[in-house]
Amino acid sequence: MTLTKMTPTSERRPSLDRASRTAARALGLALTASLCLDTAAFAQTPASPIIVGEVTPLTGPAATVGTRLNQVNRLWADDLNRRGGINGRRIELITCNDESRPERAASCTRDLIEKGTSLFLLNALTAGVRASMPLLANGPVALVLTPNILPAPATFLFQVSPAETDLTQAIAQWLRAGKASSLAVVAATDASGESAIQAARKIFPPAGIDMRLARIDLRATDASSQLAAVAAEGVGAIYSAYSGGGAGVVVKSYRNFDLTLPLIVSYANINAAFLRLIRDDMPRRLLGTSISALVPEELTSSAARARTAAFGQRYQEVYNEPPDMLNLIGKLSVDTAEAVLRNVKNPADARAVKQYLETNPVESLHTIRFSPENHVGLGEADTMVVEWRGDRWARAGAVR
């Protein structure tokens, strides 16, 4: 038998000539370079932005409210993006002007949902928020600033402000401290005015304070008849429960009557825009309901005072004026939004956001606390009655 010697495979493989080996190496290098470039391109692709939708009145009767809130929201988004965003993702703030109209607020909300909004800054007035609520039944989460909503715990709405009853309670305490037993109320005929009346009826009579009430239409150009009906003998002060620039009508008529009673304006009118609007008709004593952060020395927490001072300095740098009360509540809102975006892995997951807010306090100018039973972030202890001193707001003096 003849045995055949088996030649190893390596010995039987034909050898490559120099040119072939050079070509092979070049091809390998090209493929490696291409793979590296593809990997680098993938790594450098920016993450999709986080869309935050803002619904706010930039025109119409409540423009003095919406423009002040919008300034804070833009400052917040710009500052965050300048520092690289959150977890490498930019904040894309999309603002929709609801024109102070409820139906327009609902339309804005619908459009922003379609654009992929993860979180809403729903800065519409009361009627606008209520018109938008059915669209948010399953999320996304919306932060609201009007004191009149009191969102049910089952909803995805969170009110980053005190309730109207808490603000009204501050007025009652101020009146009782001055031994005043009667108050005149001029309320608008809109949803905010109606909520203010409900709160007034709930708070004032049980506190032993008689309430004289007049209503004024949002389109009115004079409030003389309303003031004549309520500014009677023995009334301690007049409360104008009217949000937005239209409240200037009450102030002008008040001035024309040359009244000396303290005039208390709504929470939403403690802002620089409203002060500019009424500067030629300034009452002898202008008061308003507010959060305590408007007068930082009234804050009991040194950390809260420091945060308020830092925000005031930054706002002054950008807008060349100190922040007003609306700017401050806007700051509460964006601090809450930022806490969500930093701590919830997927801010578009409404249930995860809801759970986070219900179980974690947010440290801001005040400590904002929600719970599974309560979606209102501030309370009576965070409110006070303030008085305009000509260049700043301070705790209100005695009734007389």
C-alpha positions, 0 to 999 in steps of 0.5 A: 500500500502506498501511503500519501503524505498529507500536506498541512493546509497552511502549506497548501494555501497559495501565497499572496504576492506583495501587491495583493498583500498591500491591497488587503491591508489597505482594504482592512484599514479602510473598513476599520476607519469606516467603522470608527467613523460610524461609531463616532458619528453615532456617539456624537448624535445629539439626544432628542430635546425635552419638549416643555409646552407653555400655555400662557396669555401674551395678549388679551386682558391677562397679558400682564400675567402671561408675559411676566410668567413667560419671562421666567420660563425663557430665562430658565430654559436658556440658562439650562441649555447654556449649561448643557441641558439636563442629562445631555438633552436640551430643553425645547420650550414651545410657547403658545399664546392663548390670548386670554381665551379658554377655547384658545388655551384648549387649542394650544394644549392640543397642539402641544400634545401633538408636538410631543410635549413631555411636561406642561407649564399651563399658565393660563387663567382659571377658565383656560386651565379648565378648558384644557383639563379634559385633554390632559386626562391621561397626561402629560403632567401639567403644572398650573399657577392659578389658585383656583383649580385645586386639582383632584389627586387622581388627575395629572395636574399639580397646582404650584401655588396656594389655594384661593381660600388660603389667600382669602384667609390671609385677608381675613387675618389681616382684617381681624388683626386691625379689628375690621368687621366689614369688607367690600368685594368687587369681583369680575364675572369670569371664572377667576372672579367666581372662584374668588367669590366662593372663597370669600363666602367660605372664609369671611362670614365664619370669621365674623367679617361682613361682605358687601359684594358687587360684580363687574363685567370684564368689558366694563370701562368704569367701576363707579356704580360698583364702588358706590354700592359697596364703599359704605360707612364702616367698611374696612377695605375694598378687595378687587378680585379681578385678574389682569389689566382690566382690574385697572378700571377698578383702580381708576374709578377708586381714584376718581372717587378719592377713596381712602380705604385700603384697596386690596388687589388680586394675587395675579396683579402683584406685578410690575406690569400692573403697577406701570398700568396704574401709575397715574391712578395709584391708590393712597394704599395699595395692598394685595395677596401674595406668597411670602417670598415677595418679602424675603425677610419674612421667610423663616428658612435661610436656604429659601432666602438664599434661593430667593436672593440668587433668583432675584440677582439673576433676574435683575441681570437679564431684565434690569428690574427686580422680580415681582410676585408673578415672576416668583411663582413662575420660579416655583413652577420651573423649579418643580419642572426641573426637579421632574426632568432631573429625577424621572428617567422618562419625563413623558411617562405621566404616571412616573412623574405623578408618583415622583411629585407625590412623594418628593418635596421640591425645594424652591423659594418655598418648599413645595409639597404634594402628596397622593391626597393633595395636588396643591403645593403651597398652603396658608402658611406661605401667604400674606397680605403685602403693601406697596411702599413706593419702591417695594412690597412689604408686609401690610400695615394695620387696616387703619 
